[in-house]
């Protein structure tokens, strides 16, 4: 009979009996927590504190349904349980367990469907599952535009889309989709990106064509020039779509995530082929509105200026400085209506309902014929 770190004997039957007892207690506690979660959902539905303004703003004149997915609340839960954690479980294990607990609780309150850029196995699908857990329903979409349309049409509850990569910059399809229709950005998320070369071939020498998303092609360009120079690269809608093509077409390969290997019966020929080892992609969680401020938020807006007026863009941005609002990102996209006319996207610290942000946006209207708030969301920038 062996002993533990305290020198006491380890009795295997007794330890297994203790595990059985703990499991029984855990099941009871999980169901008790689930019932409380159901009651919270019922309380939200009958909340008497909803303002008349909120009711009148709703198209049907009814009390708006509060969102089940509340990013700020989730972050607080994760932070609290990790503070309570004294081991031996690691913090990331505790967070993963609670993610599934909350996912199961959410599914008991209301049917939730999350759309993402698919097919299954895409990096976006990884973020969707990591964010919402496995107890909600998922719908993979062929394009980013389709994710936006599904959220806008309310055929899904939430959507997940990539917005930018640390190596290759913006995902233009996402920015352009914001121009087509307003969507409420509810949260941001970040995923380290490590690319693999997957194929049914046994070696690189057999490959004559490689499929991947254009972003991944750019993120692996130096590696590709060194190891596969001259072999054709074809851009497709997503990395998992590339994996499917490689699984069906002999002599081809895909640059995608390793999770696609088992899903599509492919062999991993090379791992970690990204040029920058700190490669990371940021994603947005979309819904029909954003949440209230947390005190540590970011806001994304887009606007136009009168391009005939010298300094019009500088004048608009100077308003943010006067209110001590930190600009964290600025981009432009063609307006699509007039050549060489652009829509500007800016991201800055603060929530659109914060007093200084609200005043700044109001003053910017003097320089901006159009300004649209796309959403405010908790700041989750990796430290």
N, C-alpha and C positions, 0 to 999 in steps of 0.2 A: 504493500500500500504506500503510495507516494504521499508527500506532504506539500502544503502550500507555503507561501512566503512567511507565514506566522509560525511555521513548524508544526501545525496541527495536521492530523491525518486527513486525507481526502477519501471519503467514502462515496464511491461512484453511485450506488443505488440511492443514497440519501441526496446526493447532488441532483440527480435526475428527478427525484421526487420534489425537490425544491424548485426546479425549473418548471415542473408541471403546475405547482401551486402559483408561481409567479405568472405563468401564462394565463391561468384562470382569472387572476386579479387584473391582468392587463386587458383581457377581453372585456371584462366588466367595466373597467375604467374607460376604455375606448368607446364602448356603447353609451356610457353615461355622458362622455364628452360629445358624442354625435347627437344625442338627444338635446343637449344644451344648444348645440349649433342649429338644430332644427327650430328650436324655440326662438333663437336669435333671428332666423329667417322670417318666422311668423311675426315677430315684433317689428321687424323692418317694414313688413307689408302693411301693418296697422299703425305705423308711426304717426302720431298726431302733431308732431312738431314741424312737419313740412309746411313751408311758408305758402301764403296765397300766391306769391310771385312765382314760386316753383310750379304750383298747380296751373296757373294761367299760362305759363310758358310751355306746358305739355300740350301736344297737338290735340289730345282727346279731352282736355280739361280735367284729367284725373291725376291723382297723386302719382308722381313718377316712381317707377320701381328702382329701388336702390341696387347698385351693382353688388354682386356676390364677390367678385374679385376686387379686393381692395389692397393695392400694392403697399401702401404705407402701413396698414395694419399687419400684413404678412411680414414685413421687415421687422416690425416690433416683436412679433411672436418669435421669429428666428433669433433675434438678438437676445430675447429674454431666456429662451431655453438653452442657448449656448452659454449664457452667464451662469445658469443653474448647473451646467454640466461639469461634473468633477471627475469624469472618466470611469472606466477605461475607454469608453466610446469616444471617438474623435468628433470634433465639432461638425465636420462635414457629414458624418454619419447621422448625427442627431438632426441636422437640417434636412437630410434626405428622408428620414423617418417622418418628420413633421410635415414635410411637403405632401407625402402620401396621406397622412391623417387629414390634413386640410382639404386635399383633393377629394377624398371620400366624403367629407362633411359637406363640401360644396355641392357634390352630386346629389346629396339627400335634400338639399334646399330647393334646387332648381336644375333643370336640364341645361347644361352648358356645352356649347360646341365651339371649338377653337379651330380657325382656318390658318393654314400656314403654306408657304411656298414648298411644294412637294417635288417629286414623290417622297414616299417614306424613306428615311435615311439622310435627308438633306440636313445641312447645319441648322436651318430654320426649324426643322422638325425636332431636333435635339433641344433647342431653346424652348419650344412649345411644350414638350413633355416635361422638361426640367422645371418650367414655370408653373404649370397647371397640374402636374401629376398624371397618373394613369387612370383615374376614375371618371374623368370627363370624356366627352366625345371629341374626336378630331376629324378634320376634313382637309385633305391635301389638295392644293390648287396648282394648276399648271403654270400660272404666272403671278407675279406680284399684283398686277392690275386686277386679277380675279379675286385675290384676297381682299383688296379694298372694296370691290363690288359686293362681295358676300357680306362684309361688315355694314356697308351702306344700305344694302337691301334687307338687313336683319335676318338673313338666312343662317347666319352664325352669330354667336354672342361676341366673340373676340377674334382678332386677327394678329398674326405675328409676321413681321417683315424685317428684312435687313435694311439698315439705313446707311452704314458706312463701315469701311475697313481701315485698319491702322496703316496698311501698306498701300492700298489702291484708292483710298478715298471713297467718295460718295457712291451709293447705288442709285444711279440716275432714275431708274424706273420707279423707285419709291418716291423721290422728290416730285417727279412728274405726276404721279398718282395723287399726291396731295393737292396739286393744282386743279385736278379734275373735280374733286369734291372734298368738302371738309370731313375730316375724321378726328375723333378725340383720342389723342395720345394719352394712354393711361400709365405707361411705365416704360422704362428702358431696361435692357439687359445686355450683358456682354458674354462672349464666348471665345476662349482661346482657340485658334484655328490651326490644326496640324494636318497637312495634306498627305495623302498616300497615292501611290501609283498602283491601281488595281487592274487586273486583266485575267482572262482565261489562258493567256500565253504563259509559258514557263520561264521566259526571259525577255529582257528588253529588245534583244536582237530580232525577235519575231514580230514586233509591233510596227505597224505601218501607219496608224492613225490614232490620235488621242482626243477624247472628248472631255470637255469640262465647261464650267461657267466662266465667262470672260474675266470675272474678278479673280478666280483661282488660277487662270492662265497667267494673269499679270503677277500674282503673288508667288509664282514658281518659275518666273521667266529665266532667272540666272541659273537655277538648277537645270532647267530644260536645255539651255544653250550648252551647258557642260556635258550633259549625259544623253540628250536625245536630239541634238541639233539636226535640222533638216527633216524631221518627221512631222507630218501634217498635224496641226491642231485645229479642232472644230469647236466653236463656242455653242453651247446649248443653254436651255432655260435654267437648269440647276445642276448641282453636282450629282445628286441622286439620279436625275434623268440621264446623266452621262454614264453612271454605273449600269443602268438598265441597258443602254445601247451597247456598252462593252460586253455585257453578259450574253448578248444575242448575236453580235457581229464578230466573227473570227478575225484575228489579227489586229484587234483594237484594244485600247486601254482607256481608263478614266482616271482623272485627277479628282479625288473626293476624300471624304472621311473614311476612316478604317471601319466604321460601323456598317458601311455598305458591303464589305467583303462577305460577311456571313449572310446578309439579307439576299444578295444576288449571286451567291456562289462564285465569288471571284477570289483570286489569289493576290495577296499583298506582295508586290515586287519590290517596292521601296517605301519607307516610312519617313515622315518629317521632311518633306522635300520643299517646304516653304522657304523662301529666301531669308526672311526675318523670323527668328525663333520666338519673338514676342508678338507674333502676328495675332490680331484680335479683331473680331467683328462686333459691331454694336447693332442691336435690334430694338424695334419699337413694338409694344403691345398696344393694339388699337381697339377702341370701343366707340360707343356713341357719345361719350362725354368723358372728361377727365375728372380726377378727384380733387378734393379740397387741398389746400396747402399743408405742408408738413413743417415748414421753417427751413428746409434744405431742399429746394426744388430747382428745376430748370424749365424754361419755356421756349417753345419753337413757334415762330411766326414767319409768314411770308408777306411781302409788300412790293408795291411798285412805286417809282418816283417819276417825276417829269424829266425825261432825259434831255429836254431842251434847255433846262435850267442848270447852269454851271454850279457844281457843288451841292446838288440836291441830295445825293446819297450821303455826303458828309454831314449835311445839315440834319438829316433824319437820324443818323447814328450819334450825333453829338448830344441829342436829347438823352440817350441812355447814360452818357457820361455825366451829364448834369444831375441825374438822379442816382449816381454812384452804382449803376447796374453794370455788372461785368459781362462783356460779350465773350462767349466761349466758342462761337462758330459762325462763319458767314460763307454763303454760297450763292450762286446765281444759276438760273436756268432760262433758256429762251422762252419768251412769252407765248410763242406760237401764233400770235395774232399779227404782229408787226415785226419785220426783220430788224435785227439788232436792238430789239427792245427786250428787257429782261425782268424777270421776277427774282427778287432777292429773298433768301432764307437766312434768318439769324436765330441763333440760340443764345440765351443769356440766363444768368442766375436769377432766381426768384420765381414766384407764382403769379399768373396773370391777375389774380384777385388781390395780391399784395398792394397796399396803397401806393407805394412809389412806382411799382410796375404799371398799375392802372393809370396813374397820372402821366407816366412817360408815354404809354401807348396812345393816350388821348392827345398829347402834344404832338406826337409824330404824324398825326393825321394832317397837320398843316403842311407837311412836305410829301405826304404819301396819298395819292389818289385812292389807293386801296391798301388795306392792311387786314390780315386775317390771322387770328390766333389758332394754331393747330393743336395746341395742348400744353398743359403743364403737368409735370410728373416728378416723383421723388428722384433726387440726384443719387445715382448708383455708380458713378464713375469709379473704376477700380483704383485703389490707393497704391 
